[in-house]
């Protein structure tokens, strides 16, 4: 690819809605969504903290609300400042170097020029399973990770397509939004576990405090609301994360094709991964939504809990560009 001949368009077609989307608007939308997500997380956990106080200790409502809010802010801070390091350690990635991975470094430098972003830090995972992902918080702190199996499997144009796809996530702040979404799910699940353990060990005290009185009936209503919220909130948060993940994959495919001016290269890369029948990449469930394709084949689908769109659909959309 001749990077100096590439020009990024001002807008691309949203392959989900069919409407034109300004790339600047897309980036701004992700930035606004990231801020709103933090506000939502603080509000949600503060509400849960208040309900917990009403069930167990109404006089300590301020403490419970403060603890829940602090948990939300700390989770968001970790996701923003250290999310990339957490992901790299969890995935077993190691830094790439020019001597050992010159081919990968050269391709990434060329694609980065075309994408108009600084060259990201490069990491590799020693695995035969072909895959890749991007992390970081903004284009100046972007990280792209590829497996050694991906480098071995793809030719130059195909690898350019995958790197361009990942740089699209970096350029448009998808990486920040998805890190904060993961933090949202993690914070809700953590608070849920704390509350459920408190319910189990404090159940006798709760029953003796609430038995029989009108206040006890009100407390029971609050208890039921809290239980429903603690059960449904993680499910809804996961569903939201999956829906956002599927849409961003379509848009990153389209942007990656524009960066390289070669949709066929990315389509062929997806075809090779579709045909791959070796051992899947061994990563935790919390990292799978970040990958180029989900290593669990059934989660490259159209259902509500799938993290990625069907590979066949992604290939077809690229071929029709």
C-alpha positions, 0 to 999 in steps of 0.5 A, a space after each residue: 500500500 502506498 500510504 501517501 496516496 491514501 486520503 480518508 473521506 469526510 464521511 462513510 456509510 453506516 452499514 447498519 442504517 445505510 446513512 452517511 456518518 461523518 467520521 468527526 461526528 462518529 469520534 465526537 459521539 464516542 467521546 460524549 458516550 464515554 462521558 455519559 457512561 461514567 455519569 450513568 455508572 455513578 448514578 446507577 451505583 449510587 442508586 443501588 447503594 441507597 437501596 442497600 442502605 434502606 434495606 440494611 441500615 437507613 441511617 448509613 445511606 450517605 456511607 453506602 451511596 458514597 461507597 458505591 459512587 467511589 467504586 464507580 469512579 475508581 473503576 472508570 479511572 482504572 479503565 481510562 488510565 490503566 485499561 490497556 495495561 490490564 488487557 495486555 497482561 490478561 492476554 499474555 501479549 509481549 512487545 513487538 520489536 523491529 528486529 523480530 517483527 519488521 514485517 508487522 512494524 513496516 505495515 503498521 507504519 504505512 497504515 498509520 500514515 494513511 489513517 492519520 494517527 501516530 503509529 500505535 505501540 505494537 504487541 504480539 501474542 504467541 499463538 497459532 490462532 489468528 486474531 488481533 485487537 486494539 486497546 488504549 484510550 486515544 490515538 496518542 496512546 493506542 495499542 495494537 495486538 496481533 497473534 503470531 498466527 495472524 502474521 503467518 496466515 495473512 498476506 500483506 494486503 490482508 494484514 494491512 486490512 486487519 491493521 487498518 480495521 484496528 486503527 479505525 477503533 483507535 482513531 474513533 475512540 472505540 477503544 475508550 468507549 469499550 474499556 468504559 463499557 467493560 468497567 461498567 459491567 465489572 463495577 455492577 457485578 462487583 457491587 452485586 456480589 458484595 450486596 448478595 454476600 451481605 444479604 446472605 450473612 445479614 439475612 437474620 438481622 434483616 428479617 428481625 428488623 422488618 418483620 410484621 410492621 408497615 415499615 417492614 412491608 415498605 422495606 420488603 418492597 425496597 428489598 424486591 426492587 434492589 434484588 431485581 435491579 441487581 439481577 437485571 442491571 448486569 444483564 442489560 449492561 452486557 447486552 448494551 456492550 454486545 450491541 455497541 460492539 457489533 455496530 462498531 465492528 461494521 463501522 471499523 470494517 468500512 473505515 479500514 477499507 477506506 484507509 487501505 482503499 482495498 476492501 477485498 484485502 480485509 474481506 479475504 482476511 475475514 474469509 481465512 479466519 472463517 475457514 480457520 479450524 485450529 485451536 481458538 485463542 485462549 483469552 478470558 470472556 471479558 476480552 473476547 468482545 475486543 478481538 477482530 473476531 470472537 474465538 467462540 464461533 457461535 458469538 460471531 452472530 446476530 443474536 443479542 448476546 453475540 459480540 461480533 456480527 456474522 463473519 459472512 455478513 461482514 465479508 458480504 458488506 465489504 464485497 459490496 462496497 
